[in-house]
Amino acid sequence: MSVPGPAPITGERREELRRRLAALGFDEVRFAAVGPAGGEALRAWLAAGHHADMAWMARTADKRGDARLVLDEARSVIVLGVNHWPGPAAPAGRPRWAAYALHEDYHDTLKPGLIAAGRVLEERFGLGGTDHRHYTDTGPVLERGWAARAGLGFRGKNGMLISRRHGNWLFLATILVRAEIEPDAPLRPEVPRGDGDEPAGLLCGKCTRCVDVCPTAAIPAPGLVDARRCISYQTIENRGVIPRELRAGIGDRVYGCDACLDVCPWNRFARTARSALLVARHDLAGLELRGLLGLTPESFARIFRRTPIKRVKLAGLLRTACIVAGNSGDQALLPPLCGLARHESPLVRAHAVWAVRRLAGAGAEALLAEARAAEADPTVRAEYA
């Protein structure tokens, strides 16, 4: 004899669930029905190598295309959004950070809200503890695809989810559930095919600002982002050498890039984030480049504790800070850069050499002579060459 599943959540019960989850601090609560397996666009993106060395995306492609491979018998997806817009950009002259990084790590701060959401599902809507599973950008779930299908927004030409209420500034979380929840309608019901692969730029019209502004030409076609050229990938996910041809385009961006997000006209509706599930780190935007170049393991751990920036580790942040210094035109930064040319990490040394040569020109050879004579690492020696 089969055991009946949880009762469908429809009508006023669905709206009660929406209200209760919103009360936990989520700015958006939407529902989608789990449909047939899909993910054709994801597979094409992977086949083209646009995921760079993020092999974990290829390993989980099947699960990303079918939520039922993540939670068997899943019937619905609850899509949750948290606005993280920090307000107007900080004054120029300081290293730039991706807006989301100016908070404590959202993976951690959203977690209590998701746990509380699970209790709501169990205590008020009859789901067992194993009948739901939540993710915050950490599992094999196509968050943006589900968000578009649930009508939370649409996929823009920059590949990001764009909300008509929040612009480009939403953290997304998902809860897979075994209960049937009456779904919300997508922005245009005839477009989504059930796999999150709706055409890019659904409500972008003829606007191409995000494509045109990308400093490294990482958006070769509307909705298609080539991670190999993307500054966010290079400064966060790439743990190795950043290609020379991309370094000038990084400009003053020391962690991530919001170029394609900043210019979107839909941001005119954005409102400053509330603090229910976020912890702002206003101090980070004021950090000076010279201070970053002088970071030690102790100061790095102290300053970036509990932030997403800690995941690039000290060597990764120093690497990108060297590039930003090389792009700055500020020759007063040559002394700390020359010091970093003798850093214990070959990764840091390589980028410090590039920065010194960019700032000092012909004078770089004399400044780097001692470090060059002692250098044995082939990656660093390639920068000297």
C-alpha positions in Angstrom: 0.0 0.0 0.0 1.5 3.3 -1.1 1.9 6.1 1.4 0.2 9.3 0.2 2.5 12.3 -0.3 2.0 15.8 1.2 -1.2 17.5 0.4 -1.0 20.1 -2.5 -0.4 23.7 -1.4 -2.8 25.9 -3.4 -4.9 29.0 -3.1 -4.8 30.7 0.3 -2.5 28.0 1.8 0.0 28.9 -0.9 -0.3 32.6 -0.1 0.1 31.8 3.6 3.3 30.0 2.8 4.5 33.0 0.8 3.8 35.4 3.6 5.5 33.2 6.2 8.7 32.8 4.1 8.8 36.5 3.3 8.5 37.2 7.1 11.8 35.3 7.5 13.6 38.0 5.6 13.3 36.9 1.9 12.4 39.7 -0.4 11.0 37.4 -3.1 9.1 34.1 -2.7 8.0 32.4 -5.8 7.0 28.8 -6.8 7.6 26.7 -9.8 6.5 23.2 -10.8 9.2 20.6 -11.5 9.0 19.7 -15.1 10.7 17.4 -17.6 14.5 17.1 -17.7 16.2 19.8 -19.7 19.2 22.0 -19.6 20.1 22.0 -23.3 21.6 25.5 -23.1 23.8 24.4 -20.2 25.1 21.4 -22.1 25.9 23.5 -25.1 27.7 26.0 -22.9 29.7 23.2 -21.3 30.5 21.6 -24.7 31.9 25.0 -25.9 34.2 25.1 -22.9 32.7 28.3 -21.6 32.9 27.0 -18.1 36.7 27.2 -18.1 38.2 24.8 -15.5 35.0 24.6 -13.4 34.8 20.9 -14.0 32.2 20.5 -11.2 29.6 22.1 -13.4 30.1 19.4 -16.0 30.1 16.6 -13.4 26.7 17.8 -12.2 25.1 18.7 -15.5 22.5 16.0 -15.4 21.3 17.0 -12.0 21.2 20.6 -13.0 18.9 19.6 -15.8 16.5 17.6 -13.7 15.7 18.5 -10.1 14.3 15.0 -9.5 17.9 13.7 -9.7 18.7 16.0 -6.7 15.6 15.2 -4.7 13.7 12.1 -5.9 10.0 12.7 -6.4 10.5 16.5 -6.2 7.4 18.2 -7.4 8.0 21.9 -6.8 10.8 24.4 -6.4 10.5 27.3 -4.0 12.6 30.2 -5.3 13.8 32.8 -2.8 15.4 36.1 -3.5 17.3 38.5 -1.2 18.1 42.0 -2.4 21.7 42.9 -1.9 22.1 46.2 -3.6 24.4 48.3 -1.3 23.3 51.7 -2.6 25.1 54.2 -4.8 28.7 53.2 -5.8 31.6 54.3 -3.5 33.7 57.2 -4.7 36.4 56.4 -7.3 40.0 56.0 -6.3 39.8 52.8 -4.3 39.9 49.2 -5.4 36.5 48.0 -6.5 34.8 44.9 -5.1 31.7 43.1 -6.5 28.7 44.5 -4.6 27.8 41.1 -3.2 31.2 40.8 -1.5 30.5 43.9 0.7 28.6 41.7 3.0 29.4 38.7 5.2 29.2 35.5 3.2 25.7 35.1 2.0 26.0 31.4 2.0 26.3 31.6 5.8 23.9 34.5 6.5 21.0 33.1 4.4 21.3 29.6 6.0 19.3 30.4 9.2 16.5 31.7 7.0 16.5 28.5 5.0 16.5 26.3 8.1 13.6 28.4 9.4 11.8 27.9 6.1 12.2 24.2 6.5 10.5 24.3 9.9 7.6 26.2 8.4 7.2 23.5 5.7 7.2 20.8 8.4 5.2 22.4 11.1 2.5 24.2 9.1 2.3 22.4 5.8 2.8 18.7 6.7 6.2 18.0 5.0 8.6 15.6 6.6 12.2 16.6 7.3 13.3 14.5 4.2 10.7 16.0 1.9 12.6 19.2 1.2 16.2 20.2 0.5 17.6 23.7 0.3 20.5 25.3 -1.6 22.1 28.7 -1.7 24.3 28.7 -4.8 26.0 25.6 -3.5 24.2 22.6 -5.1 23.4 21.2 -8.6 20.4 23.5 -9.2 19.8 26.0 -12.0 18.7 28.8 -9.7 18.3 31.4 -12.5 16.4 29.0 -14.7 14.0 28.2 -11.9 13.7 31.9 -10.9 12.7 32.7 -14.5 10.2 29.9 -14.7 8.7 31.1 -11.4 8.3 34.7 -12.7 10.8 36.2 -10.3 12.6 37.8 -13.2 14.1 37.0 -16.6 17.5 36.1 -17.9 19.1 39.2 -19.3 21.7 39.6 -22.1 24.4 39.5 -19.4 23.3 36.0 -18.5 22.1 37.2 -15.1 18.6 37.1 -13.6 17.0 40.5 -13.9 14.1 41.4 -11.6 11.6 44.1 -12.5 11.6 45.1 -8.8 15.2 44.7 -7.8 17.2 45.0 -11.1 20.3 42.8 -11.1 20.8 42.6 -7.3 19.3 39.4 -6.0 20.9 36.5 -4.1 19.0 33.3 -5.0 18.2 30.3 -2.9 16.0 27.3 -3.8 14.1 24.7 -1.8 13.2 21.5 -3.6 10.0 20.0 -2.1 8.1 16.8 -2.7 4.8 18.6 -2.3 2.8 20.0 -5.2 2.7 23.8 -4.9 0.5 25.9 -7.2 3.1 27.5 -9.5 3.5 31.2 -10.2 3.4 32.2 -13.8 6.6 33.2 -15.6 6.7 36.7 -17.0 5.7 35.4 -20.4 4.1 32.0 -20.0 4.7 31.0 -23.6 8.5 31.3 -23.5 10.0 29.0 -20.8 10.2 25.4 -22.0 10.6 23.8 -18.5 14.4 23.7 -18.4 15.3 27.3 -17.7 16.6 27.8 -21.2 14.4 30.7 -22.2 15.8 33.1 -24.8 18.1 35.8 -23.3 17.0 39.3 -23.1 13.3 38.6 -22.8 12.5 42.1 -21.6 15.8 43.8 -22.7 14.4 45.0 -26.0 17.2 46.4 -28.2 19.4 47.4 -25.2 23.0 46.0 -25.4 24.6 48.1 -22.6 25.8 45.1 -20.7 27.3 43.5 -23.8 29.0 46.7 -24.9 30.5 47.6 -21.5 32.2 44.3 -20.7 35.9 45.2 -20.3 37.1 41.9 -21.5 34.5 41.0 -24.2 33.2 38.1 -22.1 29.7 38.2 -23.6 30.1 37.1 -27.2 26.3 36.7 -27.7 23.2 37.8 -25.8 22.9 35.6 -22.7 26.2 33.8 -23.3 29.0 34.4 -20.8 32.4 33.0 -21.6 33.9 32.4 -18.1 37.4 32.2 -19.7 37.2 36.0 -20.3 35.0 37.0 -17.4 36.7 39.2 -14.7 34.5 37.6 -12.0 35.8 34.1 -13.0 39.4 35.2 -13.4 39.6 37.1 -10.0 37.6 34.6 -8.0 37.4 31.1 -9.5 40.7 31.0 -11.3 43.3 30.0 -8.8 46.2 30.4 -11.2 47.8 32.9 -13.5 45.4 35.5 -15.0 46.1 35.7 -18.8 48.1 38.7 -19.8 45.7 39.8 -22.4 43.0 40.2 -19.8 44.9 42.1 -17.2 44.5 45.6 -18.5 40.7 45.0 -18.7 40.5 44.2 -15.0 41.2 47.9 -14.3 40.7 48.6 -10.6 38.5 45.5 -9.9 40.2 43.5 -7.2 37.4 41.0 -6.6 34.7 40.2 -9.0 33.1 42.6 -11.5 29.7 44.4 -11.7 30.3 46.2 -15.0 27.4 44.4 -16.8 25.1 44.7 -13.8 25.8 48.4 -13.1 24.6 49.7 -16.5 21.3 47.8 -16.7 18.4 50.2 -17.0 16.2 47.9 -14.9 18.4 48.9 -11.9 16.4 52.1 -11.7 13.9 50.2 -9.5 16.6 48.9 -7.1 16.3 49.8 -3.5 18.9 49.6 -0.8 19.0 46.1 0.8 17.5 45.5 4.2 19.5 43.7 6.8 17.3 40.8 7.8 19.4 38.1 6.2 22.5 40.1 5.4 25.4 41.6 7.4 26.9 44.6 5.6 30.7 45.2 5.6 30.9 48.9 4.9 34.6 48.9 5.8 35.7 46.9 2.8 34.8 49.6 0.2 37.3 51.9 2.0 40.3 49.7 1.8 43.2 51.3 0.0 45.4 49.5 -2.6 48.6 50.0 -0.8 47.1 48.3 2.3 46.0 45.3 0.2 49.6 45.0 -1.2 50.8 44.8 2.3 48.5 42.1 3.6 49.9 39.4 5.7 48.3 36.0 6.5 47.3 37.5 9.9 45.8 40.7 8.5 44.1 38.9 5.7 42.4 36.5 8.1 41.3 39.3 10.4 39.9 41.7 7.7 38.1 39.2 5.5 36.9 36.8 8.2 33.3 35.6 7.4 33.3 37.3 4.0 33.2 35.5 0.6 36.6 37.1 -0.2 38.4 34.7 2.1 37.9 31.9 -0.4 40.4 33.3 -2.9 43.0 33.1 -0.1 45.8 35.6 0.5 47.8 34.7 -2.6 44.8 35.0 -4.9 43.9 38.5 -3.5 47.6 39.7 -3.7 47.7 38.4 -7.3 44.8 40.6 -8.4 45.9 43.5 -6.2 49.2 43.5 -8.2 47.2 43.7 -11.5 45.1 46.6 -10.1 48.4 48.3 -9.1 49.9 47.8 -12.5 46.8 49.4 -14.0 46.8 52.3 -11.6 49.6 54.3 -13.2 50.8 55.1 -9.6 54.5 54.7 -9.4 54.4 55.2 -5.6 53.3 51.6 -5.5 56.6 50.3 -7.0 58.2 49.7 -3.6 55.5 47.3 -2.3 55.3 45.7 -5.7 59.1 45.1 -5.8 58.7 43.5 -2.3 56.0 41.2 -3.6 58.4 40.2 -6.5 60.2 38.3 -3.7 57.0 36.9 -2.1 57.0 33.2 -1.1 54.1 32.5 -3.6 55.2 32.1 -7.3 51.6 33.2 -8.2 52.1 36.5 -6.4 55.6 37.0 -7.7 54.5 36.5 -11.3 51.9 39.2 -11.2 54.1 41.6 -9.2 56.7 41.4 -11.9 54.1 42.2 -14.5 52.9 45.2 -12.5 56.4 46.6 -11.9 57.2 46.4 -15.6 53.9 48.0 -16.5 54.5 50.9 -14.1 58.3 51.4 -14.5 58.8 50.6 -18.1 62.5 50.4 -19.0 63.4 51.1 -15.4 61.8 47.9 -14.3 64.9 45.8 -15.1 67.0 47.6 -12.5 64.3 47.5 -9.9 63.8 43.7 -10.4 67.4 42.7 -11.0 68.0 41.1 -7.6 64.6 39.3 -7.6 65.2 38.1 -11.2 68.6 36.7 -10.4 67.1 34.5 -7.6 64.1 33.4 -9.5 63.8 29.7 -10.4 60.1 29.2 -11.0 59.3 28.9 -14.7 55.9 30.7 -14.4 57.6 33.8 -12.9 60.5 33.6 -15.3 58.0 33.7 -18.1 56.9 37.1 -16.9 60.5 38.4 -16.9 60.8 37.1 -20.4 
